[in-house]
Every structure is written in structure tokens, then in C-alpha cells.
């Protein structure tokens, strides 16, 4: 992913108002992000623990979506698998995140959801740059490049559902 700045991020959101995008909390260290290793920039809102954001480059256009964490928390004995990167985590390491759909559908309160790594570090897990706490990556016959392509495809399919 190419590096993006604050203005690009705030202008990229497709499922929230311009006012909401202006008020959201950005990650503290945009300049220090490992851009070459990211398929998307994802972060949790430090001021609102139930909110997260995801920004990616989609066909040369920066697209951002606001996400909400579902209220239901998993027990610490359960394991979950991320639907994007297929990393497994114990307890609350995988969360259901919902996104209001873009346009009229979103104004009509329609949303879509995905089970995703709660820390939104999917890109780093796939590349082996971050190791999940007590979780892991399944042994796969796919190469890392194929796993990256699969993660990007899963992300694209999720974004398609939001932007319809």
C-alpha cells in the first residue's frame, strides 16, 4: 500500500459523513507505518473502543470504512479465525466488525459484517512480521504471495458489499 496522509484518509471514507470523518481519531504514527507490508491500514479508535477504521488503496483510489465492534465478546477458552487472513487467535483476538453500507443503504441502517483480527494487523500476520499472542497461522500449501492475494481478495469482497 502507498503511504497516505491525514487529508487522504479523512476524505476516503465511504460509509460515514464528512463530519464523522473529520472527528475520527487517526493512528498516532502515520509516518512510521510499514507501508510496504500493508494491504490496508487498520486501527482501533483510542477514544471509542467499539470503533475501528480501515483504509486501503483500491484501484488507485483510497477507500476508507468505519467499523463497529459487535458487543458480544467471546470467552477466553474459544479460538477464532480471521476471515481475511486466516490467522487464529484465542479469546477476543478475532471480533465481528460491522460496517454501515455506503449511500442510501447505509442511511437505511443496512450493514455488513466480517470476523477479523481485532488489532487489524492481518497484513503483518500473513507476512510473518507479527506473531499472534497464543494464536497462530495454519500450515498452508499456499505461498506467502498467494496468501497475500487471498487476503486482498477477501478484503475486496467485503468492500464490494459495503459499496453496493
Backbone bond lengths (Angstrom), bond angles and torsions (degrees), N, CA, C in turn:
res aa  C-N    CA-C-N  psi(-1)  N-CA   C-N-CA  omega(-1)  CA-C   N-CA-C  phi
1 X - - - 1.448 - - 1.518 108.69 -
2 X 1.334 116.14 142.79 1.461 119.25 176.92 1.526 109.36 -79.53
3 X 1.312 116.27 151.21 1.454 120.81 178.15 1.524 110.16 -63.27
4 X 1.324 116.60 139.68 1.457 121.79 177.53 1.523 109.20 -123.84
5 X 1.319 115.34 153.01 1.462 119.27 -179.87 1.526 109.85 -105.43
6 X 1.317 115.23 177.98 1.461 121.47 -176.49 1.529 112.17 -58.08
7 X 1.315 117.33 -43.98 1.463 119.88 -178.27 1.524 111.47 -64.64
8 X 1.336 117.06 -41.57 1.466 120.59 178.75 1.523 110.67 -63.61
9 X 1.330 116.16 -40.79 1.463 120.24 -179.89 1.519 110.17 -63.98
10 X 1.304 117.53 -51.50 1.473 121.03 -177.23 1.529 112.05 -61.71
11 X 1.327 117.65 -33.82 1.470 121.30 -179.62 1.528 112.56 -80.40
12 X 1.330 118.28 -10.71 1.459 121.45 -171.49 1.529 114.98 -85.83
13 X 1.313 118.69 -15.51 1.461 120.72 -170.60 1.525 112.22 -70.51
14 X 1.339 114.59 128.23 1.461 121.00 -176.39 1.519 112.64 -102.28
15 X 1.331 118.01 -10.12 1.466 119.43 -174.54 1.527 113.41 -127.23
16 X 1.311 116.50 26.25 1.458 120.24 172.24 1.528 108.65 -148.48
17 X 1.313 115.58 165.16 1.460 119.52 -178.04 1.530 110.16 -73.82
18 X 1.323 115.78 164.23 1.465 120.16 177.15 1.517 110.56 -63.20
19 X 1.320 117.08 -34.57 1.462 121.19 177.58 1.517 111.71 -65.55
20 X 1.345 116.79 -42.65 1.461 120.47 177.24 1.526 110.07 -63.66
21 X 1.320 116.95 -42.93 1.465 120.75 179.56 1.525 110.74 -63.53
22 X 1.313 117.40 -35.77 1.464 121.59 179.89 1.528 111.37 -68.09
23 X 1.343 116.63 -32.88 1.465 120.92 -175.73 1.527 114.36 -89.80
24 X 1.330 118.54 -13.69 1.459 119.03 -175.42 1.527 111.84 -66.88
25 X 1.312 115.19 151.85 1.460 122.00 -179.68 1.523 109.34 -84.93
26 X 1.319 116.89 124.68 1.465 121.90 179.03 1.524 110.36 -88.38
27 X 1.331 117.38 160.19 1.465 118.94 174.60 1.527 109.70 -61.05
28 X 1.302 116.27 146.74 1.465 120.96 -175.41 1.516 114.11 -66.58
29 X 1.274 117.18 -33.71 1.464 119.91 -169.84 1.524 112.08 -121.48
30 X 1.303 117.21 66.05 1.468 120.45 179.65 1.519 111.71 -59.54
31 X 1.315 117.17 -41.56 1.464 121.02 -177.42 1.522 112.56 -66.49
32 X 1.316 117.35 -22.48 1.471 121.55 -176.25 1.522 113.23 -97.41
33 X 1.303 118.17 4.65 1.465 120.92 -179.81 1.530 110.16 -67.48
34 X 1.343 117.73 144.78 1.466 120.95 177.75 1.537 110.54 -80.69
35 X 1.312 116.89 68.36 1.463 122.83 -170.43 1.522 113.52 -52.30
36 X 1.317 117.91 -39.42 1.470 120.88 -178.21 1.527 112.25 -65.40
37 X 1.341 117.05 -21.56 1.460 121.62 -178.66 1.523 112.92 -101.69
38 X 1.324 118.07 5.45 1.460 120.91 -176.35 1.527 112.34 -105.88
39 X 1.316 114.85 132.90 1.458 121.22 169.56 1.528 108.61 -90.22
40 X 1.318 115.68 -24.63 1.460 122.88 174.91 1.522 108.23 -156.55
41 X 1.315 115.00 153.88 1.455 121.64 173.51 1.515 106.33 -96.52
42 X 1.315 116.68 119.14 1.454 121.00 179.35 1.516 109.79 -126.70
43 X 1.339 116.58 142.02 1.458 119.30 178.76 1.516 110.40 -154.60
44 X 1.339 114.22 156.00 1.458 122.72 175.04 1.512 108.03 -93.12
45 X 1.314 117.38 145.25 1.459 122.71 178.28 1.525 108.47 -79.53
46 X 1.328 116.59 116.78 1.461 120.57 -177.29 1.525 112.02 -65.79
47 X 1.323 118.07 -25.06 1.456 121.51 -179.65 1.517 114.13 -91.07
48 X 1.312 117.42 -14.22 1.469 122.39 -178.86 1.525 107.95 -141.47
49 X 1.333 117.82 92.19 1.467 121.10 -172.55 1.520 116.08 -59.60
50 X 1.332 117.84 -17.16 1.471 119.33 179.35 1.521 112.51 -90.26
51 X 1.333 117.54 3.48 1.465 121.22 -178.38 1.524 111.49 -115.00
52 X 1.323 113.50 141.52 1.460 121.66 175.85 1.508 107.84 -140.79
53 X 1.329 115.17 164.54 1.462 120.50 -177.69 1.515 109.20 -139.85
54 X 1.320 114.80 150.29 1.450 122.05 -179.49 1.521 107.40 -138.41
55 X 1.334 116.10 129.49 1.458 122.17 179.10 1.519 107.89 -130.33
56 X 1.328 116.80 134.02 1.459 120.30 -179.56 1.527 110.33 -144.35
57 X 1.311 114.53 163.75 1.460 121.41 174.34 1.527 106.09 -92.44
58 X 1.319 116.43 119.93 1.461 120.73 -177.19 1.516 108.85 -125.98
59 X 1.308 115.72 103.47 1.455 120.57 -179.80 1.517 112.86 62.10
60 X 1.326 117.18 36.84 1.456 121.79 179.83 1.518 114.36 84.14
61 X 1.321 117.17 -0.59 1.464 122.35 179.02 1.530 108.89 -114.88
62 X 1.324 116.89 137.73 1.461 121.05 177.12 1.524 107.95 -82.28
63 X 1.343 115.57 124.98 1.455 122.06 -178.28 1.521 108.33 -124.54
64 X 1.321 116.41 129.08 1.455 121.52 178.14 1.515 110.92 -121.64
65 X 1.337 115.59 147.88 1.458 121.06 175.66 1.523 109.29 -133.84
66 X 1.322 114.61 140.83 1.456 122.22 174.46 1.521 107.50 -90.39
67 X 1.320 116.62 136.00 1.453 122.63 -177.36 1.526 109.93 -123.44
68 X 1.315 116.04 153.54 1.466 122.50 173.65 1.514 108.10 -123.01
69 X 1.319 115.70 137.06 1.455 120.21 174.53 1.517 108.66 -80.95
70 X 1.318 116.55 134.36 1.452 120.94 177.82 1.522 108.80 -64.60
71 X 1.325 116.37 148.44 1.460 121.78 -176.45 1.525 112.44 -67.88
72 X 1.307 117.31 -27.61 1.453 120.98 -177.50 1.518 110.20 -69.27
73 X 1.310 116.48 129.35 1.470 122.21 176.63 1.516 108.78 -109.50
74 X 1.295 115.79 141.63 1.461 120.59 179.15 1.519 109.49 -82.92
75 X 1.312 115.65 151.73 1.456 120.68 175.52 1.519 110.54 -68.74
76 X 1.314 116.26 157.10 1.464 120.23 -175.84 1.529 112.59 -70.91
77 X 1.329 118.30 -13.98 1.461 120.34 -179.46 1.522 112.54 -87.32
78 X 1.311 117.36 -11.18 1.462 121.04 -179.06 1.518 110.68 -89.34
79 X 1.313 114.49 155.47 1.456 121.32 174.29 1.519 107.11 -118.13
80 X 1.311 114.93 147.01 1.452 119.56 177.59 1.514 109.70 -128.16
81 X 1.333 115.84 156.16 1.455 120.94 177.98 1.519 109.33 -119.66
82 X 1.318 115.93 131.41 1.453 122.41 177.76 1.529 109.27 -66.98
83 X 1.319 115.46 134.49 1.467 120.85 179.84 1.523 112.57 -75.79
84 X 1.335 117.43 -17.26 1.464 120.30 -179.63 1.521 111.92 -90.68
85 X 1.335 116.95 -50.70 1.473 119.52 -171.68 1.526 113.74 -109.74
86 X 1.326 117.98 -6.77 1.465 124.27 179.22 1.525 113.10 65.27
87 X 1.325 118.15 25.94 1.462 122.02 173.40 1.516 107.85 -84.79
88 X 1.335 116.77 139.01 1.461 120.70 177.51 1.520 109.41 -99.32
89 X 1.324 115.05 144.94 1.461 122.82 179.36 1.522 108.72 -138.68
90 X 1.334 117.16 148.02 1.465 119.48 172.78 1.523 110.72 -82.25
91 X 1.321 115.90 160.82 1.457 121.44 172.14 1.509 113.87 55.13
92 X 1.336 116.00 -125.62 1.462 121.24 -175.42 1.525 112.92 -92.59
93 X 1.328 118.28 21.79 1.466 121.81 179.72 1.517 113.73 -71.42
94 X 1.334 116.74 -17.72 1.464 122.52 173.72 1.520 106.38 -124.48
95 X 1.325 116.69 131.44 1.463 121.44 -177.78 1.516 110.54 -129.09
96 X 1.322 114.59 151.01 1.449 119.79 170.54 1.522 106.47 -79.46
97 X 1.323 116.04 120.30 1.452 121.22 176.48 1.514 107.59 -115.84
98 X 1.311 115.05 133.84 1.454 120.34 -179.40 1.521 109.81 -113.13
99 X 1.306 114.89 149.17 1.462 121.57 178.55 1.522 108.51 -128.84
100 X 1.308 115.62 130.94 1.456 120.27 173.25 1.526 107.06 -64.66
101 X 1.324 117.21 138.46 1.461 120.31 179.17 1.521 109.39 -71.24
102 X 1.306 116.34 155.85 1.462 122.31 -179.56 1.523 109.90 -74.44
103 X 1.331 115.88 156.65 1.457 122.19 172.39 1.515 113.99 70.49
104 X 1.325 114.70 -149.33 1.468 121.18 -175.84 1.519 111.34 -61.96
105 X 1.315 117.18 -36.69 1.470 119.99 179.87 1.528 110.74 -58.24
106 X 1.314 117.48 -41.87 1.458 121.22 177.73 1.517 111.97 -68.57
107 X 1.328 116.74 -39.23 1.469 120.32 176.81 1.526 110.89 -64.90
108 X 1.339 116.12 -24.21 1.465 121.18 175.72 1.527 111.35 -88.23
109 X 1.321 117.15 11.61 1.477 124.67 176.53 1.517 114.07 71.38
110 X 1.323 118.54 24.06 1.462 121.13 174.76 1.523 109.04 -83.15
111 X 1.317 115.65 140.70 1.468 119.98 -179.66 1.526 109.72 -144.04
112 X 1.317 115.21 165.40 1.460 122.51 174.90 1.514 107.45 -130.91
113 X 1.318 116.03 156.08 1.453 119.63 -177.89 1.505 112.70 -132.64
114 X 1.321 114.25 162.93 1.451 121.53 178.31 1.530 108.36 -151.28
115 X 1.326 116.68 141.66 1.453 120.71 172.39 1.524 106.85 -84.66
116 X 1.321 116.31 122.11 1.456 121.14 -172.94 1.532 109.73 -141.88
117 X 1.329 116.89 157.41 1.458 121.26 175.99 1.528 108.20 -53.62
118 X 1.307 117.62 126.71 1.457 121.76 -175.72 1.519 112.05 -59.55
119 X 1.323 117.70 -31.53 1.475 120.54 179.60 1.529 112.36 -87.26
120 X 1.327 117.64 -1.19 1.471 124.04 178.39 1.532 112.72 56.28
121 X 1.309 116.91 33.59 1.465 121.77 -179.90 1.523 111.98 -101.05
122 X 1.314 117.20 29.56 1.467 122.73 -176.63 1.531 112.55 -51.16
123 X 1.321 116.71 -45.99 1.468 120.93 -177.56 1.520 111.36 -58.02
124 X 1.315 116.54 -39.28 1.468 120.94 -178.22 1.524 111.22 -75.00
125 X 1.334 117.71 -35.98 1.462 120.47 176.71 1.520 111.01 -63.37
126 X 1.329 117.33 -45.87 1.462 121.29 -178.51 1.522 110.94 -60.12
127 X 1.312 116.44 -39.11 1.464 121.31 -177.39 1.532 113.11 -84.99
128 X 1.323 118.07 -1.50 1.452 121.30 -179.14 1.520 113.25 73.61
129 X 1.337 117.99 17.76 1.469 122.45 -179.54 1.520 111.19 -85.33
130 X 1.335 116.68 -16.98 1.457 122.11 177.74 1.521 107.26 -139.22
131 X 1.308 115.46 137.41 1.465 121.38 -179.76 1.527 107.81 -105.87
132 X 1.330 117.78 129.17 1.460 119.55 -179.74 1.527 111.72 -68.85
133 X 1.337 116.56 145.32 1.462 121.78 176.62 1.525 109.38 -66.75
134 X 1.303 116.52 117.77 1.466 123.14 177.45 1.518 114.15 53.46
135 X 1.287 117.17 10.84 1.462 121.29 177.55 1.508 108.35 -106.37
136 X 1.276 116.02 -150.79 1.442 117.93 177.70 1.499 112.63 175.28
137 X 1.285 113.40 178.23 1.453 121.25 175.60 1.521 105.83 -112.34
138 X 1.279 116.03 136.43 1.462 120.35 178.16 1.521 109.69 -69.16
139 X 1.307 115.31 149.19 1.463 119.59 173.39 1.522 107.04 -66.13
140 X 1.312 116.09 127.65 1.459 119.87 -178.48 1.514 110.28 -127.86
141 X 1.316 115.00 153.88 1.455 119.75 175.50 1.523 110.94 -88.33
142 X 1.334 117.26 -11.49 1.460 121.15 177.52 1.524 110.15 -73.58
143 X 1.302 116.37 146.45 1.464 120.46 173.94 1.533 108.27 -72.93
144 X 1.313 116.01 166.42 1.466 120.07 177.17 1.527 109.97 -59.47
145 X 1.323 117.80 -41.27 1.473 120.66 178.55 1.530 111.20 -61.01
146 X 1.325 117.34 -40.14 1.461 120.78 178.24 1.533 110.86 -67.22
147 X 1.334 116.36 -37.44 1.461 120.42 177.03 1.530 110.95 -66.31
148 X 1.329 116.63 -38.25 1.469 121.19 176.82 1.525 109.21 -63.56
149 X 1.335 116.70 -44.93 1.465 120.86 178.62 1.530 111.05 -61.35
150 X 1.326 116.68 -40.68 1.468 120.49 178.45 1.529 110.37 -63.83
151 X 1.336 117.01 -44.21 1.465 120.77 179.18 1.519 110.41 -61.31
152 X 1.317 116.90 -43.88 1.470 120.80 177.97 1.527 110.73 -62.53
153 X 1.333 116.79 -40.17 1.460 120.82 178.21 1.520 112.19 -64.30
154 X 1.316 117.00 -42.03 1.467 121.27 178.21 1.529 110.03 -64.42
155 X 1.331 116.64 -41.93 1.466 120.99 177.96 1.528 110.12 -63.17
156 X 1.324 117.11 -44.20 1.449 121.34 179.28 1.518 111.88 -60.81
157 X 1.330 116.87 -40.88 1.462 121.09 179.34 1.531 110.22 -65.37
158 X 1.331 117.82 -38.87 1.456 121.19 176.68 1.523 110.98 -64.16
159 X 1.330 116.17 -45.03 1.462 120.32 178.27 1.530 111.73 -63.04
160 X 1.344 116.71 -36.98 1.473 120.40 176.41 1.527 110.93 -57.04
161 X 1.330 116.64 -41.50 1.463 121.33 -179.75 1.524 111.58 -65.62
162 X 1.327 116.50 -33.92 1.462 121.06 -179.22 1.521 110.17 -74.50
163 X 1.327 116.56 -39.59 1.462 120.96 -169.94 1.520 114.37 -91.77
164 X 1.320 119.09 1.36 1.469 121.47 179.89 1.508 110.54 -66.51
